[in-house]
Amino acid sequence: MSAQELDPITLQVISGALDTIAEEMGHILYRMSFSSIIRESQDLGAGLFDTEFNTLCESESTPLHIGSLPGYLRGIEESLQGGTWNEGDVVIHNHPYLGASHSPDIGIVIPCFYGGELVGFGANTAHHLDIGAATPGLIIDIPDVFAEGMLFAGIKLYEKGVRNEGLWQFLGRNSRAAKQLQSDIEAQIASARLGVRRFEELMDRYGKDTILAATRQLMDYTERVVRQRIAAIPDGEYRAEGFLDDDGKNRDVRLPIKVCVRIMGDSIQVDLTGSSDQVETGFNVPFEGSTKVGCYCAIRSLLLDAETSEITVPSNEGSFRPIEVIAPKGSIYNPKYPAAAEARFTQVNRAIDLIYKALAPVLPNEIIAGSSASLSFAAYSGIRPSGDYWVFLEVNEGSYGGRPQSDGPDSIDNLMANTRNNPLEDLGMHLPMICDRYELRDDVLPGAGRYRGGIGVVKSQRILTDGFITHENERHHDIPWGIFGGWSGATGKVEVFNIDDPNAVRDMPAKFSGLRVKSGDVHAFYAPCGGGYGNPLDRPAEQVLGDVLDDFCTVDHARNAYGVVIDIVNEQVDEAATESLRSRMENEPSTTSISTLPLPVANEKNRDHLEITPSHSVSDGASSNGDRLASLAAIRAICGDQWSFEVVYYSQRGNMAEVRGELRSNQSYVAETGSAVTDQGVSLGAALQTATDVSFQRCVERLVAQKS
């Protein structure tokens, strides 16, 4: 047997050992850290990397952290102090224009030498409380990257095992939370050193050549699995769009997000062209360290879900290789230096949400409805009587959209954040703050559906000293979308008031920087609620009753959304009245039941893969690939690229699927319905795709007639 081709058992053993190393690195990091954002929330990532900066293994923590580390390593290669790695070196790096995810995420990288040869790296990142920016903890309204605080590019904190005391003192003099910053960096160093030591021990046991051969085989295997799953998706372009509230300064200026997912054989291209230009605040996204990683996360979550996959697929660089990400230079997802890019998270989460939306027609059993997708990151701070700053960073939960087989989870960090909530006991023990309210929202309802959307959290935090609050959040205006007949969810909100005058409430925008507050002021965050999945009339009546009894749904909402009549006195369903009401509602679909599906647009190069097969036919006329391409040519001849098409209503009765689509362009609007008759065994996604094509073609015909 060649040393380059390991037997499956040895390969599996080494794969398990690598995963264990990454998990141990993450465990050491959060167990040794002092700040709650790392110790409790686990806002971190750790892993091992080869000399080409490929991810060999990753901790199961925050996807945005671990996926960004190859970018850190490439940035360090450009900027490494002295240009040479030595045994005992420890590099500190956080420059957003040299691969870092954003400046508060400080990376620690330690080289791994074996027999005098550089064989890889142990590395991690973690979000730090304060790096000396213009406002404590977090910041949004700033003019450039230099206002974000301390920037490090390939700087050796240790060189050949000797610490740079001047740099260490510099760190301690330029942070409002210097003790936590230095202690957390020491935890990161311990974590990376452990990873290096474990990697060396693995080579001692199996041999360097065997381990390196195993890592290559494991990456190739992961890539092969991902490509097989991509190849099962019909080739073409799949689009979706949404918008962001504002840039944290220019209120009521909405920022468009446009996503095009191109399936080309066994590879995927995620194109963000058409999204907002970069903005004048810190609300931009570093391309290498955040934009690309977010898109990787979206595809991996769809195709490599550990809960639904029949096989275990190692988490490594192979999962990134089939994915290309495009964002024009100068856009919000690829800003030009020296634009600030500190507040970069919610834009990435929203892009993931739209990637799911775009792929809904062809992956109906994998995607979920719209989630809150709007990380709430709050920085609370003040000055103690001693004159020292206290700083607290908190990641608040959101909610998922309804899923193909279950309701959207309530009050949970979603999509690519994956951080944990901070225990209230920890808050009271260490900080001058009190949590007055922490529960599920009861002022709005989640999106109705066969599987309802998740319910967002409401959390009210009271500050006991004068101080500052910065809040990074989104989705006060763009409602989480429902799918396949599911209803839309609910937007979020933020309020500030003083405990002594709770009726004097200030409605706040989603994001703001350095808000001065007084002792007794309360910051109340209300997370968005997720959209629903599937027709609400298909939800079992007993399940709706359970929601009502659990206060997740009102009696009126049960009737209006689900067609379920509840006898609340006897706590039971009125079955006869429910059957009658649902029958009426099925025959008269309500226009308030909104489902949003993007149009699957054929790709010229791969158009044969989107032909309509004989397994499902279209009522009221035949749809063909030629018709679709002709429609695209017609709309582009009239409007260029300035047009959009969305499905606003979906219904299904028996073997008939019906889609109502809207085409908007240059102040013109048309809407038409398409339908499809499906034979037994045809998926819902295929029927919806056919009906959507018919709706689109009819809309184009009407628009052409109007313009003639």
C-alpha positions as a printed Julia matrix, in Angstrom:
708×3 Matrix{Float64}:
   0.0    0.0     0.0
   1.34   3.44   -0.96
   2.11   5.84    1.87
  -0.12   8.29    0.04
  -3.18   6.03    0.16
  -4.15   5.1     3.7
  -6.58   2.34    4.56
 -10.05   3.51    5.64
  -9.64   2.46    9.29
  -6.37   4.36    9.8
  -7.84   7.32    7.96
 -10.9    7.35   10.21
  -8.77   7.09   13.36
  -6.62  10.05   12.29
  -9.72  12.03   11.32
 -11.16  11.46   14.79
  -7.87  12.47   16.4
  -7.79  15.74   14.43
 -11.37  16.56   15.42
 -10.52  15.87   19.06
  -7.53  18.21   18.9
  -9.68  21.05   17.54
 -12.34  20.51   20.18
  -9.72  20.41   22.93
  -8.25  23.67   21.64
 -11.65  25.35   21.77
 -12.35  23.91   25.2
  -9.07  25.2    26.65
  -9.69  28.64   25.16
 -13.13  29.24   26.64
 -12.36  27.55   29.95
  -9.26  29.71   30.54
 -10.71  33.03   29.36
 -11.82  35.79   31.7
 -14.29  37.84   29.64
 -17.81  36.45   29.4
 -18.0   36.92   25.62
 -15.43  34.1    25.33
 -15.93  32.22   28.61
 -19.73  32.0    28.42
 -20.8   32.96   24.9
 -17.91  31.01   23.31
 -17.39  33.62   20.62
 -14.3   31.85   19.28
 -12.85  29.37   16.8
  -9.79  27.1    16.84
  -8.11  24.55   14.62
  -5.06  23.17   12.83
  -3.79  24.27    9.4
  -1.16  23.05    6.96
   1.61  25.14    5.4
  -0.68  26.04    2.49
  -3.17  27.41    5.06
  -5.76  24.7     4.44
  -8.11  23.97    7.34
  -7.34  20.47    8.65
  -9.85  20.47   11.53
 -12.04  23.0    13.32
 -13.74  23.37   16.67
 -17.53  23.23   16.77
 -17.96  26.82   17.84
 -18.77  29.94   15.83
 -18.58  29.16   12.08
 -17.54  32.7    11.17
 -14.43  32.39   13.35
 -13.06  29.06   12.25
 -13.83  29.64    8.58
 -11.92  32.92    8.66
  -8.63  31.55    9.97
  -7.19  30.63    6.52
  -7.68  34.32    5.63
  -5.75  35.34    8.74
  -2.9   33.04    7.71
  -2.78  34.41    4.17
  -2.76  37.94    5.6
   0.06  37.03    7.96
   2.06  35.64    5.04
   1.92  39.12    3.47
   2.81  40.98    6.66
   4.84  38.62    8.89
   7.36  40.48   11.02
  10.8   39.53    9.73
   9.25  37.38    6.99
  10.33  34.09    8.6
   8.69  31.65   11.03
  10.78  30.37   13.94
  10.1   27.78   16.61
   8.6   29.57   19.61
   7.01  32.39   17.58
   3.52  33.6    18.5
   1.86  35.98   16.02
  -1.01  38.34   16.84
  -3.15  39.5    13.92
  -6.49  41.29   13.46
  -6.23  43.49   10.36
  -9.52  43.38    8.38
  -7.75  44.19    5.1
  -5.28  41.36    5.64
  -7.69  38.46    6.07
  -9.15  39.04    9.56
 -12.89  38.74   10.08
 -12.99  42.16   11.79
 -10.69  44.0    14.18
 -12.13  42.87   17.58
 -11.53  39.25   16.54
  -7.86  38.86   17.43
  -6.11  35.86   15.94
  -3.23  34.0    17.58
  -1.09  31.77   15.35
   1.78  29.47   16.4
   3.9   27.52   13.89
   4.3   23.76   14.25
   7.79  22.4    13.5
   8.53  18.7    13.29
  12.12  17.57   12.96
  13.09  21.16   12.24
  10.6   21.42    9.34
   7.55  23.71    9.34
   4.55  21.38    8.94
   1.58  23.52    9.94
   0.01  25.92   12.4
  -2.15  25.94   15.51
  -4.44  28.97   15.41
  -7.52  30.5    16.95
  -9.55  33.7    17.06
 -11.76  35.17   19.74
 -13.81  38.33   20.12
 -12.3   40.71   22.69
 -14.1   43.13   24.98
 -12.32  46.29   23.93
  -9.39  47.08   21.62
  -9.32  50.84   22.23
 -11.87  52.07   19.68
 -13.65  55.41   19.91
 -16.49  53.89   21.97
 -16.23  51.01   24.46
 -16.62  47.47   23.17
 -18.29  48.01   19.81
 -18.5   50.85   17.34
 -20.44  51.61   14.15
 -20.39  55.33   13.29
 -16.71  55.84   12.48
 -14.92  57.27    9.42
 -12.24  54.63    8.72
 -10.52  51.45    9.87
  -8.08  53.35   12.06
 -10.91  54.44   14.37
 -11.64  50.8    15.2
  -8.8   50.57   17.72
  -5.51  48.66   17.78
  -4.56  46.99   14.49
  -2.01  44.18   14.31
  -0.66  42.71   11.07
   1.67  39.73   11.37
   3.22  41.04   14.6
   5.27  38.63   16.72
   4.09  38.78   20.31
   6.68  36.08   21.01
   9.8   35.64   18.89
  11.77  32.4    19.34
  10.02  31.9    22.66
  10.72  35.4    24.07
   7.8   37.74   24.7
   7.88  41.27   23.31
   7.39  43.15   26.59
   6.94  46.48   24.86
   4.04  45.11   22.81
   2.59  43.42   25.87
   2.66  46.71   27.76
   1.15  48.48   24.74
  -1.81  46.07   24.86
  -2.29  46.82   28.55
  -2.24  50.59   28.02
  -4.65  50.83   25.1
  -7.76  48.94   26.17
 -10.55  49.89   28.56
 -10.58  46.24   29.62
  -6.83  45.66   29.66
  -6.79  42.88   32.26
  -9.39  40.81   30.41
  -7.7   41.51   27.06
  -4.31  40.29   28.22
  -5.72  37.31   30.12
  -7.83  36.24   27.15
  -4.84  36.49   24.82
  -2.9   34.27   27.24
  -5.76  31.76   26.98
  -5.52  31.91   23.19
  -1.78  31.27   23.34
  -2.34  28.25   25.62
  -4.96  26.91   23.2
  -2.72  27.28   20.13
   0.26  25.76   21.93
  -1.86  22.79   22.92
  -2.9   22.29   19.29
   0.71  22.39   18.12
   1.76  19.9    20.8
  -1.07  17.49   19.96
  -0.24  17.74   16.24
   3.38  16.84   16.99
   2.27  13.92   19.19
   0.09  12.63   16.36
   3.11  12.66   14.06
   5.19  10.91   16.71
   2.62   8.11   16.74
   1.9    7.66   13.01
   4.75   9.47   11.28
   4.8   12.88    9.61
   4.26  11.57    6.08
   1.29   9.44    7.15
  -0.41  12.33    8.94
   0.09  14.78    6.08
  -1.1   12.18    3.57
  -4.17  11.58    5.74
  -5.02  15.29    5.84
  -4.85  15.47    2.04
  -7.07  12.43    1.64
  -9.59  13.77    4.15
  -9.78  17.13    2.37
 -10.23  15.39   -0.99
 -12.96  13.19    0.48
 -14.88  16.16    1.88
 -14.56  17.99   -1.43
 -15.8   14.93   -3.32
 -18.9   14.61   -1.12
 -19.74  18.32   -1.44
 -19.35  18.22   -5.22
 -21.6   15.18   -5.47
 -24.31  17.0    -3.56
 -23.94  20.15   -5.62
 -24.18  18.11   -8.82
 -27.62  16.86   -7.71
 -28.98  20.44   -7.87
 -30.25  21.56  -11.32
 -27.8   23.91  -13.04
 -28.94  27.5   -13.28
 -29.12  30.87  -11.56
 -31.2   31.32   -8.42
 -31.83  34.81   -7.09
 -33.18  36.54   -4.01
 -32.99  40.01   -2.56
 -33.7   41.98    0.58
 -32.47  45.13    2.27
 -30.73  46.42    5.39
 -32.25  49.11    7.61
 -29.44  51.69    7.35
 -25.7   52.12    7.87
 -25.91  53.26   11.5
 -25.77  56.95   10.56
 -27.92  57.77    7.54
 -31.34  56.77    8.82
 -34.1   55.68    6.44
 -31.58  54.98    3.67
 -32.19  51.32    2.93
 -29.27  49.24    1.68
 -30.09  46.55   -0.93
 -28.77  42.99   -0.7
 -28.86  40.91   -3.87
 -27.83  37.29   -4.06
 -27.41  35.13   -7.15
 -26.48  31.48   -6.62
 -25.15  29.84   -9.78
 -25.07  26.06   -9.91
 -22.55  24.95  -12.53
 -22.11  21.19  -12.59
 -20.44  20.28   -9.32
 -19.49  23.83   -8.26
 -21.32  26.82   -6.82
 -20.82  30.51   -7.38
 -22.38  32.97   -4.92
 -22.58  36.42   -6.53
 -23.44  39.48   -4.42
 -23.29  41.91   -7.34
 -26.01  44.55   -7.06
 -25.78  44.81   -3.29
 -25.2   48.2    -1.7
 -22.06  50.2    -2.31
 -19.77  50.47    0.71
 -20.97  52.93    3.32
 -19.3   55.72    5.28
 -19.57  53.96    8.65
 -18.18  50.71   10.06
 -21.14  48.81    8.55
 -19.0   47.15    5.85
 -17.86  43.54    5.56
 -14.24  42.37    5.1
 -14.34  40.2     1.98
 -11.73  37.55    2.84
 -12.45  37.21    6.53
 -16.24  37.5     6.62
 -18.07  37.66    3.26
 -16.51  34.51    1.8
 -16.8   32.65    5.1
 -20.5   33.47    5.43
 -21.21  32.07    1.98
 -19.2   28.94    2.77
 -21.27  28.51    5.92
 -24.55  28.79    4.03
 -23.64  26.08    1.51
 -22.1   23.8     4.13
 -25.18  24.05    6.33
 -27.43  23.04    3.43
 -25.31  20.2     2.06
 -23.42  18.88    5.1
 -25.98  19.02    7.89
 -24.68  16.57   10.47
 -28.18  15.72   11.72
 -29.62  14.75    8.33
 -26.54  13.41    6.54
 -26.23   9.64    6.3
 -22.44   9.84    6.48
 -19.98  11.76    8.62
 -18.06  14.31    6.59
 -14.9   15.82    8.13
 -14.93  19.59    8.58
 -11.96  20.81    6.6
 -10.81  22.84    3.61
 -12.42  20.44    1.16
 -15.84  21.9     1.9
 -14.67  25.34    0.69
 -13.09  24.31   -2.6
 -16.25  23.95   -4.76
 -17.53  27.39   -3.7
 -16.61  30.69   -5.34
 -17.76  34.02   -3.91
 -18.06  37.25   -5.92
 -18.57  40.75   -4.52
 -17.55  43.84   -6.5
 -14.74  45.92   -5.04
 -16.22  48.98   -3.39
 -19.43  47.24   -2.37
 -20.6   46.7     1.21
 -19.42  43.08    0.95
 -15.96  44.02   -0.4
 -15.04  47.53    0.77
 -12.0   49.48   -0.34
  -9.27  50.29    2.16
  -9.39  52.21    4.5
 -13.18  51.98    4.95
 -14.21  50.88    8.46
 -15.56  47.33    8.74
 -16.07  46.65   12.44
 -19.87  46.17   12.46
 -19.93  43.43    9.84
 -22.02  40.58   11.17
 -25.7   41.13   10.39
 -24.99  41.76    6.7
 -23.39  38.31    6.48
 -26.26  36.63    8.3
 -28.76  38.3     5.98
 -26.81  37.08    2.94
 -27.06  33.51    4.27
 -30.8   33.96    4.77
 -31.13  35.05    1.13
 -28.99  32.17   -0.15
 -31.53  29.84    1.47
 -34.36  31.81   -0.12
 -32.72  31.69   -3.54
 -32.28  27.91   -3.42
 -35.76  27.19   -2.07
 -37.27  26.06   -5.41
 -34.68  23.31   -5.87
 -33.93  22.41   -2.23
 -37.4   22.55   -0.65
 -36.57  19.79    1.84
 -33.31  21.38    3.0
 -34.01  25.09    3.34
 -35.84  26.88    6.13
 -38.09  29.93    6.04
 -36.72  33.36    6.88
 -34.94  33.57   10.24
 -34.28  36.66   12.34
 -30.83  36.63   10.69
 -29.92  39.8    12.56
 -27.43  39.23   15.32
 -28.03  41.56   18.26
 -24.63  42.53   19.62
 -24.77  45.0    22.51
 -21.9   46.7    24.34
 -22.66  48.07   27.82
 -20.02  50.07   29.67
 -19.39  52.56   32.44
 -16.81  53.72   34.95
 -16.51  52.22   38.42
 -15.92  54.38   41.53
 -12.27  53.31   41.29
 -12.03  55.06   37.92
 -11.7   51.81   35.98
 -13.94  50.96   33.04
 -16.3   48.03   33.11
 -17.31  46.63   29.71
 -19.84  43.91   28.91
 -20.54  42.42   25.48
 -23.72  40.46   24.96
 -25.0   38.47   22.0
 -28.79  38.21   22.17
 -30.77  35.37   20.68
 -33.02  35.51   17.65
 -35.23  32.84   16.04
 -35.19  30.41   13.14
 -37.76  30.13   10.39
 -40.05  27.14   10.1
 -38.32  23.98    8.84
 -39.35  21.17    6.47
 -40.33  18.87    9.34
 -40.52  21.01   12.48
 -41.22  24.47   13.88
 -38.49  27.07   13.9
 -36.59  27.03   17.23
 -37.45  29.87   19.58
 -35.0   32.32   21.13
 -31.74  30.94   19.81
 -28.74  32.41   18.06
 -29.2   31.51   14.44
 -27.55  30.81   11.11
 -23.8   31.39   11.5
 -23.4   32.96   14.96
 -23.83  29.88   17.16
 -22.91  31.7    20.37
 -24.4   30.87   23.76
 -26.38  33.16   26.02
 -24.73  34.72   29.05
 -26.08  33.47   32.42
 -27.87  36.19   34.36
 -26.09  35.03   37.51
 -22.77  35.88   35.89
 -24.1   39.33   35.02
 -25.15  40.08   38.59
 -21.91  38.78   40.1
 -19.48  40.81   38.03
 -21.21  43.89   36.62
 -23.39  46.84   37.76
 -26.35  45.62   35.71
 -29.71  43.92   36.32
 -31.78  41.96   33.82
 -35.39  43.06   34.36
 -36.98  40.88   31.67
 -35.86  37.84   29.7
 -38.56  35.81   27.94
 -40.23  35.05   24.62
 -41.95  37.94   22.88
 -45.68  38.25   23.44
 -46.34  41.49   21.53
 -46.23  39.83   18.07
 -46.68  36.35   16.65
 -44.28  34.31   14.5
 -45.05  33.42   10.9
 -47.9   30.92   10.66
 -47.34  27.74    8.69
 -47.54  23.98    8.7
 -44.44  24.55   10.75
 -44.52  27.95   12.42
 -41.58  30.33   12.69
 -39.57  30.63   15.87
 -40.41  33.22   18.51
 -37.85  35.9    19.24
 -36.58  36.84   22.68
 -37.19  40.05   24.59
 -34.42  41.06   26.97
 -34.38  44.2    29.11
 -31.04  45.12   30.68
 -30.84  47.88   33.3
 -27.6   49.76   33.94
 -26.86  50.79   37.52
 -24.26  53.48   36.65
 -24.02  56.22   34.09
 -22.47  54.79   30.97
 -22.68  53.98   27.26
 -24.52  51.53   25.03
 -23.66  50.54   21.47
 -26.01  48.17   19.66
 -25.38  46.35   16.39
 -28.61  44.87   15.01
 -30.88  44.68   11.97
 -34.3   43.79   10.6
 -36.56  46.52   11.92
 -38.03  46.87    8.43
 -37.4   43.79    6.24
 -39.77  41.1     7.53
 -38.49  37.48    7.76
 -40.03  35.68    4.81
 -42.44  32.76    4.79
 -42.15  29.9     2.33
 -44.43  27.41    0.52
 -47.57  29.15    1.78
 -46.12  30.08    5.17
 -46.77  33.55    6.5
 -44.12  36.18    7.06
 -42.67  36.59   10.56
 -42.27  39.81   12.52
 -39.61  42.5    12.61
 -37.62  43.43   15.71
 -37.45  46.61   17.74
 -35.34  48.32   20.41
 -36.55  50.59   23.2
 -34.77  52.66   25.85
 -36.44  54.04   28.98
 -35.64  54.77   32.61
 -36.93  52.52   35.37
 -38.3   55.58   37.19
 -40.39  56.63   34.17
 -41.2   53.46   32.19
 -43.85  55.17   30.08
 -41.36  57.59   28.52
 -40.11  55.1    25.94
 -37.61  56.03   23.23
 -37.95  53.94   20.06
 -34.41  53.3    18.88
 -33.04  52.35   15.47
 -31.6   48.87   15.1
 -28.03  50.09   15.44
 -26.45  53.03   17.25
 -23.03  53.94   18.67
 -21.98  55.32   22.04
 -25.44  56.23   23.38
 -24.97  58.0    26.71
 -27.25  56.55   29.39
 -27.91  57.29   33.03
 -28.2   55.02   36.03
 -31.53  53.22   35.85
 -31.8   53.34   32.06
 -33.1   50.14   30.46
 -32.19  48.8    27.03
 -34.99  46.51   25.78
 -34.28  44.35   22.74
 -37.05  42.52   20.85
 -35.75  39.93   18.37
 -37.52  39.32   15.04
 -39.72  36.22   14.75
 -39.18  33.68   11.98
 -41.37  33.04    8.96
 -43.61  30.0     8.55
 -43.0   26.94    6.37
 -45.93  25.44    4.44
 -49.64  26.12    4.41
 -51.0   27.01    7.9
 -54.18  25.07    7.09
 -52.09  21.89    7.06
 -51.0   22.3    10.68
 -52.77  19.71   12.87
 -55.55  21.32   14.86
 -54.35  19.73   18.1
 -50.94  21.29   17.57
 -52.57  24.7    17.15
 -54.49  24.09   20.38
 -51.22  23.31   22.13
 -49.76  26.6    20.89
 -52.77  28.49   22.24
 -52.53  26.81   25.64
 -48.79  27.57   25.74
 -49.46  31.25   24.9
 -47.58  30.91   21.61
 -50.76  31.74   19.69
 -54.01  33.6    20.4
 -57.5   32.21   19.86
 -58.13  34.81   17.14
 -54.86  33.99   15.38
 -55.7   30.29   15.51
 -58.94  31.05   13.7
 -57.62  33.6    11.19
 -54.31  31.98   10.29
 -54.88  28.27   10.87
 -58.63  27.94   10.46
 -58.87  26.29   13.88
 -61.81  27.11   16.14
 -60.94  26.64   19.79
 -63.26  26.32   22.76
 -60.96  28.0    25.23
 -63.22  27.37   28.22
 -63.02  23.61   27.74
 -59.53  23.79   26.22
 -60.43  21.79   23.13
 -60.84  22.09   19.38
 -64.33  22.58   17.94
 -63.82  19.97   15.24
 -66.99  20.6    13.25
 -66.47  24.37   13.14
 -62.81  23.87   12.29
 -63.57  21.54    9.41
 -66.11  23.98    8.0
 -63.84  27.0     8.38
 -60.82  25.28    6.84
 -62.89  24.12    3.88
 -64.0   27.71    3.27
 -60.45  29.06    3.61
 -59.02  26.44    1.25
 -61.47  27.49   -1.46
 -60.82  31.2    -0.85
 -57.06  31.6    -0.27
 -56.28  34.65    1.84
 -53.95  37.21    0.26
 -52.44  37.77    3.71
 -50.81  34.35    3.48
 -47.62  35.4     1.75
 -44.96  33.02    0.53
 -41.87  34.29   -1.2
 -39.99  32.21   -3.74
 -37.28  33.51   -6.05
 -37.34  32.7    -9.72
 -35.02  29.9   -10.88
 -33.42  31.5   -13.96
 -31.84  29.26  -16.55
 -28.15  29.67  -17.24
 -27.37  29.91  -20.98
 -24.41  27.56  -20.6
 -26.31  24.92  -18.65
 -29.88  25.46  -19.82
 -30.47  21.82  -20.77
 -30.43  20.88  -17.08
 -33.57  22.96  -16.45
 -35.82  21.49  -19.1
 -39.29  20.47  -17.95
 -39.57  16.7   -18.03
 -42.66  14.65  -18.93
 -43.07  13.74  -15.25
 -45.02  16.95  -14.68
 -47.11  18.95  -17.09
 -48.32  22.54  -17.07
 -51.96  23.5   -17.19
 -53.21  26.24  -19.51
 -50.32  25.99  -21.93
 -46.94  24.32  -22.16
 -43.78  25.71  -20.63
 -40.45  24.97  -22.27
 -36.85  25.96  -21.84
 -37.08  27.93  -25.07
 -40.06  29.87  -23.7
 -38.12  30.68  -20.55
 -35.07  31.91  -22.43
 -37.27  33.93  -24.76
 -38.94  35.54  -21.75
 -35.56  36.39  -20.25
 -34.4   37.9   -23.53
 -37.6   39.94  -23.78
 -37.44  41.38  -20.26
 -33.74  42.19  -20.59
 -34.34  43.93  -23.93
 -36.87  46.21  -22.23
 -35.37  46.68  -18.75
 -31.79  45.46  -18.78
 -31.03  44.18  -15.29
 -33.4   46.6   -13.53
 -36.18  44.16  -12.82
 -37.25  41.74  -10.12
 -39.65  38.84   -9.91
 -41.08  37.32   -6.73
 -43.73  34.78   -5.9
 -46.17  36.39   -3.49
 -48.63  33.55   -3.08
 -48.54  29.77   -3.34
 -51.33  27.24   -2.94
 -51.75  23.52   -3.53
 -54.97  21.54   -3.94
 -54.71  17.87   -4.73
 -52.3   17.49   -7.64
 -52.56  21.16   -8.68
 -49.88  23.66   -7.63
 -50.54  27.35   -8.2
 -48.14  30.3    -7.98
 -48.92  34.02   -8.1
 -45.89  36.03   -9.25
 -45.15  39.77   -9.41
 -42.81  41.37  -11.95
 -41.58  44.88  -11.13
 -39.48  47.06  -13.39
 -38.94  50.79  -13.85
 -42.12  51.73  -12.0
 -44.1   49.08  -13.92
 -45.93  46.25  -12.18
 -47.69  43.15  -13.43
 -48.91  40.02  -11.65
 -49.97  36.7   -13.15
 -50.78  33.2   -11.91
 -49.14  30.02  -13.13
 -50.22  26.47  -12.36
 -48.89  22.96  -12.8
 -50.41  19.49  -12.6
 -48.09  17.01  -10.92
 -48.01  13.26  -11.3
 -47.4   10.94   -8.38
 -43.85  11.1    -7.04
 -43.07  14.6    -8.34
 -41.59  16.79   -5.63
 -43.24  19.96   -4.45
 -40.14  21.88   -5.5
 -40.41  20.64   -9.11
 -44.11  21.57   -9.3
 -43.42  25.01   -7.85
 -40.58  25.57  -10.3
 -42.83  24.77  -13.25
 -45.69  26.96  -11.99
 -43.21  29.75  -11.29
 -41.9   29.57  -14.86
 -45.43  29.89  -16.24
 -46.19  32.85  -13.97
 -42.98  34.56  -15.03
 -43.61  34.04  -18.75
 -47.14  35.43  -18.47
 -45.89  38.45  -16.52
 -43.31  39.17  -19.24
 -45.95  38.87  -21.96
 -48.16  41.4   -20.17
 -45.28  43.8   -19.62
 -44.21  43.55  -23.27
 -47.79  44.26  -24.31
 -47.91  47.31  -22.03
 -44.65  48.68  -23.45
 -45.69  48.07  -27.08
